[in-house]
Amino acid sequence: MKTNRRDFLKKSGLALGATAMVGATGLVPNSRSVFDASNLNSDEQVELLTRFENWVNNYIEVIKEENQENREFKNNKALTELPDELAQWMPELKNHLSDKAFATEYLKVSDRLTQVIDSRF
């Protein structure tokens, strides 16, 4: 399966201006989280953004490894599987994006990924 930047952005909802891997572990924001959990309206939103942030962190690590190896992202299984993983729970994210506080915190997390992707291309 070939995944390019545009396909990735569509799947992650970033191309729509934020129309919104981890298992059950680590779903509590840590001190390095870029979003502020106290701005969110429910534990469900905190868990969802934590999941998304963990996914973003994993994706960024894969991109960094590719950059260090000077590879062209073509045959990296993680770079094709991670967007598919996100697509599975993207509807859940989109359901919360009408909440302005959630959308604001979501954008903080997604901006990290956008910066890494934009710096590569």
N, C-alpha and C positions, 0 to 999 in steps of 0.2 A: 504494500500500500504506500503510495507516494503522498506525503504531506508537505505542503509548502507553507510559507508564512501566512498567506491569505487564508488558506484552509484552517490553519491553527487558530487564527484570530476569529474566524467565523464560529468555530466550535466552542471557543471559550467565551464568546459573547462580547469580546473587546471591540470587534469591528462595528458593533451596533451602538457604540458609545456606552458601554456597560449595561446592555440589556441583561445583565448579570454577567493520596495514594496510601493515603494512609489508611490503615485499618482502624480499629476502635481505640488504639493507643495514641496517646499524645494529643488529645483533642481539647486541651486546655491551653489558652494562649500563654506564651512564656514572656519573659521580660524583653525579648528581642522582637516581639510581634510589632508590626508596623501599624496595626489597627488598635483602637482603644475600645476594649470590651465594655467599659462602663457606658459608652454611648449607645450600645445596642439594647433592644427591648426585650430580649428573651434569651434563655440558655440555648435554645435551638439556633438562634442567630449566631451566638458566640461559637457554638460547636461547628456550624457550617462554615463560618469565616476562618476558623482555625484549620478545618479540613482543607479549605481552599488555599490558605497560606502555606500549609505543609506541602500541598501539591505544587504551588509556585516555587517554593524552595527546592523541591526535588527537580523540577524542570530547569531551574537556573543552574543547579549543580551539573546537570547533564550538558547544558550549553557551555558552561565553563570548561568542562572536560574536553568537549569537542574543540573549543578554541585553543586550549593548551596543546592539543595533539595536531592542530592545524588541519583538522578534517573538515569535510564539506557537508556534514550532516546527512549524507545520502543514505547510508546503510545502518543508521543507529536505531536499533529496535526500540529503545526507550523514547526516542523522539517521535515515534509513530504510535506507540502504545499509550503514552501519557495523555495526548489529546483525546484519544478514545475513552480513556478512563474519566476524564473531566466531562466529556459529553454525556456520560451516563447519569451524572448528578447535577448537570447544569440546569435542568428544569427546577430543581429545588432552589438553586441560587436565584433564578429569575423570579420565582414566586415572592422573594423578599425584596426585590429591587424597587418596588413601589414605595417602600419605607425609606424616607430620605436619609435617616441616620445610618441604616444598613448600607444604602447605596454609597454614601460618603466613605464609610469604612472599607467597603469592597474596592472602591477606586484606589484607596491607599495601597492595598495589597496588589491589585492588578497593575498599578503604575510601576512597581518594582520589576515585574516581568516585561512590561513594555519597554522600559529603559534598557534592559539587557538585550532584548530582541533588536531594538532600534540601533544599539551600538554595534551589533554584529553585521547589520545590512546597510 
